[in-house]
């Protein structure tokens, strides 16, 4: 994992230290997803693990969110590196 990715994840972990679960609204409000629809798509597609609390309520465990972000940040950095190499 690159130092920049690790830095971002460490800062997020500090920010969310007292939180163990996140709602769809939380992820949208924190700016981790552009829309609530994007969060629901991530949950529905299985890319972001969640716990079904009731028929309409889903929560995301902190550890699952951080793992999702770690993977996406790493993939994003790798794809940008490839683009710059090709230019």
N, C-alpha and C positions, 0 to 999 in steps of 0.2 A: 504494500500500500504506500502510495507516495506521501510525503510529509504534508503537502497541502490538504489532501483528502483526510489524513489523520487529524490535522488541525481542525478542520471543519467539523468532523465527527466528535472530537473531544469537546469543542465549544458547544455543540448541540447537546451532548450528554450533560454538560454542566448546567445548561439552560433548563433542561428537562429533569434535573436531578430528583426533584420531589414528585414527579409525575411517573406513574407506572403504566397508564393507559391513555389513549387519545381517541377522540371521536372524529367523525368526518369533518364536523365544524372546526375542531381544533386544528386539524391538518391544513384546512383551507385558510383559516385566520392567521396561522403562523407563516403562511406563504410558502409552504412546502409543495403545494399543488396550486395550479392557477385557478381551478374551479372545483366546486363540490362534486360536479359530475366527473371530473378527472380522478378524484379520490375514489368515488364509487366504481369507476371503471377499473382502477387498480385492484380494488377488493374483489370485484366480480370476476376478473380475469385470473385471480389467484396469485398475482405477483406480490401482493401485499397481504400477508396473513392477518386474520382477524378472529375475534371471538364474537359469536352471535349471542347477545344478551336477551333479546326479545325478538319478536317478529320484525320490528323496524329498527332495532338498535344494534349497531355493531361497534366494537371498540378494537383498537390496534394496540397490542402490547409494545412497550417502549423498545424492547430488545429486537422485535420484528421490524419496527420502524427504522432503527439504527442500521440493521443489516440491509434492509432495502435501500437506504440512502448510501451506504458504503458501496454496494454493488453498482448502483446507478452513477455515483460520482466517479468511481473507477472506470466504468464503461464510457462515460462521457469524456473523461480526460484522455482515455486511449483513442477514442474516435477522433477527437480534436488533434491529437498528435499525428495520426495517420493522414489527416487532411493537410496539415502543415508540411509533412514529409513529401507529399505528392506535388506540392506547389513549388 
